[in-house]
Amino acid sequence: MQMITQNNLIALSNLNDYRRAGREHIFPSEASLLWFIRKNKIVLAKAGAILKPAGRLMINQDKFDNAVLNIGILDNHLVEN
């Protein structure tokens, strides 16, 4: 299990704050972000990109960004083959 530090907690944001921090071109609406999370929930959780401290869904911004890129790369490979 990963050691939790203050920096880990600072990296967490709610869905709207994550989307509005310069990511509207990827997720133009909250619904599009929620759809992406539902579609990729297992991959995102394993990457530590989403978690539920205190019972509400939060996003680890850096890990979520990396997961979005990795999922996009994987999707591109699947389409090409």
N, C-alpha and C positions, 0 to 999 in steps of 0.2 A: 504494500500500500504506500502511496505517495505521502511524504511529509507535508503537512499543511503549514504554510507560513502566511504572514500578512500580505506578501506580494501575490500569493495565490488568490487571496480573497479580493484584493484590489482589481485583479484581472476579470472578476465576475461582473456580469451585467445582466439586466433583464432583456427580454427579446427586443422591445422597442428601442431601448438605448443602443443595443448592439447594431440594429438595422440602421438607425439614424446617424451613427458615427461613421458616415462615409461609405455605407454599403447598400444604399438605396438602388444603385444600378444593378446589383445582383439580386436583391430581394426588394422589389418595388412596393410590397405591401406586407403587413403582418401575416396575412393569410399565406403568402408565398413562402415566408420563412417557416411558418408552422407546417406547411405541406412538406418542405424539404426535411424538417426535423422528423416528421412522421415517417417519411419514406426511408430515411437513413438513421433512424434512432439507434440501432445496435452499433453501427460503425461510429457514430458520434459519441455514444456512451463509452465504448471501449477506448476511444482516443482521449477521453477526459474532457471533451468539448462541451458536453452538457451534463448537468448534475442538478440535484434537488436538495440543497441545504434548506432546512426549515420548511420543506414540503413544497417549495415553488421552483419551477424550472428556471435555471440560470445558465448563462453561456460564459465559458472561458474564452475570451475574445481571441487570443493568439491560437489556441488549440482548435477553435472552431474555424478560423480562417484557414489554417493548414488542412483541416479535414475537408473543407469545401474544395480546396484545390486538388487534394488527393482523390476525392470522389469524382470531380470533373475529369481528371486524367484517366481514371478507371473507366468512366462512362465513354470517353473518347475511344479508348482501346477496344471496348466492347462493340462500338459501332463500326470500327474499321475492320473487325474480323468477322 
